[in-house]
Amino acid sequence: MRIALAPGSGRGTAAAAVVDERAVLPGRGAYLCRDPQSRLPEPACLAQATRGGAFGRALRARVTLDPKLVESVSR
């Protein structure tokens, strides 16, 4: 599952990191393990990436995660 910066986000604030389903958003991407059955990120992978600040390092930006992404895993 590819995560990328939302177009136009981050001007003066943290950029929004969103799921890039079709892998077409420009720029760097970060990748998460995806559960093959639910097509959502594996909760353990998401937890590890958010704890360690992996998204910010991979995308080379200060980021906030799309709430829909976090919500989809916590259900």
C-alpha positions, 0 to 999 in steps of 0.5 A: 500500500503506497502512502504519499503526500496529498497534493497542495498540502503542507504549505507552512504546516505538516503535510497530509499523508494519504493512501495512494491507491492507484500509485499516481500521486507525484513525489516520494512514497512510503509503503505499508504491508497490506492485509491481502483479504481486507486490502487495508494496512496491517495494524502492526505495520501501521503502528510500527511506522507511526511510532517510529516516525517512518512516514516523515523520514520516507516522505522527507516532510513533517506529516500528519496521517489521513484520519481515514487511514488510521480509522480503517485499521482501528475498526 
